Amino acid sequence: MTQVANTDQYEWWNGDAGERWARDADRRDLRMAPIADALLATARIRSGDAVLDIGCGCGATTLRAANAAGHAGSAVGIDLSEPMLAVARRRARQQGVANVRFTRADAQIHELRAAHDIAISRFGTMFFSDPAAAFANIARSTREGSRLCLATWQPLAANDWLTIPGEALLRYAAPPEPTTGPGMFSQSDPAALAATLSAAGYERIQSDPVIVNLIFGVDAAEAADTLTASGPSRALLETIAESDRSAALDALTSTLAEHQGPDGVRLAVAIWITTATRSG
């Protein structure tokens, strides 16, 4: 049985949220491929590396890491979500990737037995209920001098893909309540993240801003469907009265049409790529 300390996130990602992400895995990972590209370009996984992928979700980054590590290396993906891990395992079988393994585990407490050369994460570390415990546990699973490479979100205001649809929906929606704790912006402050990593045993910590333009739909209607399927736009839509939803979606679609180009609706996405080295 999986031991879990992060119970709220465990329930969330093994419920409706995890099922939705698993159903939409192929489309979502195709859309987010430029973020994976940025993460893995910085990680520079080498042949023979043992890779740990934290919060691996449906396994897109883990499988790419396993391929980069080659037959002499390996990749282990850990996540709380069994629906998403089922997709990851199916993808590994379909792609014939033999040097990869997926485990349902809570990074805060799971005993990570292997000595990894590098730990990576694409948006998987922001949901720790106890980041200090999680990063300390991850550090213990890696070799002295091993690398850490994380993709996390920059603040809300820097992300057009959130603020542009948000402004349209907020004509009808209730403003969101401020939140603390786990969530997509919990590691959006590089200084705070650096302090946590330093306390966990990392040094040479650096966060670099990266902006990519992602296609959210071939047209405004598809982009509206994509953006309201999950995340902050979905949360805003759920606060809108049923009688106003049609008007709200029309406003959103009209706004997104202003950003439609020849290849679809492109919006800017702002992330941090953070690197660090495990100290001795």
N, C-alpha and C positions, 0 to 999 in steps of 0.2 A: 504493500500500500504506500502511496506517495505521502511523505511527510511534508506538511505545509505550515508555514508561519504566516504567509501572506494570504490569509483566508478570503478577504474581500475580492482580491484579484483572481484568485483561484475560482471562486464561484462565478465571477463575471465572464472569464474566458472559457469556462466550461459550460456556460449557458448560451443564451441567444446570441451574445456578441461573438463568441467563438464559432458558433455555427454559421453566422452570417459571413465572417471573415473566411471560413473554410470554403463556403459555397462560391465566394467571389475571388478565390485565391489567384487564379490564372490572370484574370483581368487586372486585379490590383497589383500583382507583382510585375506585370508588363508595364503598367503605368509608372510604378516606382523604380523601374530598372535604373534610371539615371542616378538615383540616390545610392543604390547598391554599387553602381559603377564608381561613384565618388568614394564610398567607404572602402571598397576593395583595392582601388588604386592607391589609396593612402596606406592600407594595411600591408601591401606588398608581401603577400603570402608566398613562401618559397617552397620548392620541392623538398619533401621530407618533413615539413612542419606538422606539428600536432595542434589543431585549431579547436578552440571552444567558441561556439556561437551562442550567445546569451539571449534568451527570449527569441528563439529562432523562428517562431510562428510556423508557417507552412514550408519552411526549409529552403527558400530560394537562395539566400546568402550562404547557408551551410553547404548546399550542393556545389555552388560555385567555389567555395573555399576548399572543398574536398578535391575538386578537379585541379585547382591550383596547387594543392599539396602533393598531388600525384600518388602513385602506388606506394612510394616510400613514406608517405604521410597519411594523415587521417583528419577527420572532422567529426566533432560531437556537437549536436544541437540540443539545447535544453529549453523547455518551455513548460508553462503550467497547463496549457490548453490541449486536451486530448483530441478534440475535433481538428485542430490545426496540425497536430503531430501526425494524425492519420493521413492527411494530405501529404505531408513531408515524406512519410514512409512510402506512400504510393508513388510519389515522384521519383524517389531513389530507385525503386524497383523498375519503373518504366524507363528511366534513363540509364540503368545498368551501373549505377555508382556503388561500388562495393566497399569503399573505404570511408563510409559515413555511418553514423549511428545517431538515433534520436531517442531522448529520454524525457519523460515527464518528471520535472524536478523543480523545486523552489531554490533558486540560486542563493537565497539567504541562509539556507541550512543544509542543503544537500551535500553529501560528502563527494566531492569531485576528485576521484581517485587519480586520474591521469595527470602527469606533469606536462602541461600544455606550453607550447612555444609562443602562442598568441591567442588572446581572447578578443572577439569582435562582437559588435551588436548593432543592428539597425533598429533603433527605436525600442529596444527590448529592456533597457535598464531604467526607463523613466517610471516604471510601475512598481518598483521596489517600495514596500512599506517601511523597510529599514535599510536605506542605501549603505550606511556604514557597515552593517553586518554583511550585506551582500558583496560589496566590493572587497572586504577583508577575506571573505570566503573564496572569492574568485582569485584573489592574489595568492592565497595558499595553494591553489591548484596549478599555478604556473611556475615556471622555472625562474630563478634569479636572472634578471636581465631580460625577461620575456616582455612582450609588447602587449599593449591594450589599444584598441581602436574602436571608437564609438561614434555613432550618428545620433544626435539628439536635435530637438527642435530649437530654433531661435524663438524669441518671444512672439506672441500673437501679432503684435503690431507690425512685425517684419514680414509676415506671411500673407501675401495678396490672396492666396487661395482660400484663406479664412476670412480676411477682412472684407473682401469684395462681396462674396455672397452674404456675409454677416450683416453688412449695411443694408442690403435688400430685405433680408428676413426680419431685421430688427424694426422695420416699420410696422410689423404685426406681432412680433414675438416679445416675450418678457426678457429683459436683460438677464444674462446668467449671473448667478450668485458667485462671488469670489470663492475659490477653493484653495485648499492647501493639501499637502500630502501627495500620494502617487497620482500621476497624470501626465499628459503629453508635454506640459511646460515645467514639470518639476525639476528638470535639469537644463533649463534655458539660460541660467546665469552661469557663465564659465567660471567665475571666481568661486562661487559656492561649490560647483562640481569639483574644481581643483582642490579645494580644502578637504572635501570628502575623500577624494582619491589619495591625497597626500597622507591623510590619517590612516588609510587602508594599506599603505606601504608602496605607493607609487611616487615616482619622481619624473623630472623632465616632462611635465604636463603642459600640453599646448592645445588650445582650441582655435581652429581656423574657421572663419565664416565661409559658407558655400551657398550659392544661390543657383538653382536649376529651374528651368521652365518645364512644367509637366503638362501633358495633354489630358484633360479631364473628360473629353467627349468629342465626337466627330462634329457635333453641333451643340447649340445652347441647351436644347432639350435633354440630350444625353448627359451633358455636363451637370445639369441640375439634378438629374437622377443620381449620378455618381456622388455628388457632394452631399446630398441629403440621405444617402444610404448609411452613412456612419459619421462619427466624429462630431465636432461642434455644430455643423449645420444641421445634422439630424437632431441634436439636442435642442437647438432653437426651434426647429419645425414642430417638435413635440409639445412646445409650450403655446403654440398658436391654436386658437379656437377653430374647431372644425369648419365653422361658417366662413373663416378668413383664409383657410389653407389654399384654396384655389387662387385667390388674389395674390397671396404670398408667393406661390410657386410661379405665377405669371410674372411678378416683379423680379424674382430671381432669374428666370429664363431671359427676360428682357435685359437685365444687367449683364448676364454672361454673354449674350449676343454681341455686346460691345467689344468683347475680347476674342471673338472668333476670327480665325485666319484660314488660310487655304488647307491646313492640316487639322483644324479643329480648334477647340477652346484651350488656349494656353494661359496658365497662371503661374506666377513666381512662387517658389517654395524656398524658404530660408532655413538652413540647418547649420549646426556646428559639427565639425569632424574633430573629435578630441583624441589625441594620442598621449600615451604615457608609457613609462618603463617601470617594471617592478624593481624596486631597490633591493639591495642585498640584506 
